[in-house]
């Protein structure tokens, strides 16, 4: 069987309307339980594994998301490609609510709130992360978003802020002056862990607001975000219907060899307990 395609649903996207033949799989991983059960089924004629990042019902703060368990669970299910759908705030005039941005960079503004590596405890690895998004996957998503009728922007920096509070005006203006594209709270750790797991990863950022910098728009509120989440959910599903067959046709990404030269610890020094915990990641 071909490897299933992984989809992470962000705020507002807790299930897929076009999903057929679905079943739920609850996993335990060496890093604990994932956010929710994985929903497995068919989308556009291809096998897909879907996970709501914040759990169904939106019960997890950004700092409470078990990222390591989530990505490890996808690995356990044989996923080699992950499409991450995320709600974001715009930092530039050209990215309006309702637009889609496909970031190719991240800027970290968190405070080490959650573990962002599978390694440690006797095995040291340093992945190459200069280009944190899979270009092979992003190119397909760009074509899919255009086919779905989205106003889509390819490239730009996603500022990963701490949260759960929205930005101060000073923070927002600083990100904007730096030329960054959008701001969110979740995707950088996912991208790091997916790279270590040798899974190709790309973000589909759905703009819901102008954060708090825009003089002609109200500061971001939950009500504003929810209003756009409902509108963006339909568009996100259209993009996925276009994207899944195209991703299924992909064969290889650079990310699939991310560990080839990354592990510094000689094999004879690997602790047996850590090897057992990382055996799926180490292959």
Beta strands, then each sheet from edge to edge (+ up, - down):
strand 1: 5-9
strand 2: 20-25
strand 3: 28-29
strand 4: 32-33
strand 5: 38-43
strand 6: 46-52
strand 7: 81-90
strand 8: 100-102
strand 9: 105-109
strand 10: 152-154
strand 11: 157-161
strand 12: 182-184
strand 13: 200-209
sheet 1: 2+ 5- 6+ 1+ 7+ 12- 11- 9-
sheet 2: 2+ 5- 6+ 1+ 7+ 13+ 8- 10-
sheet 3: 3+ 4-
end
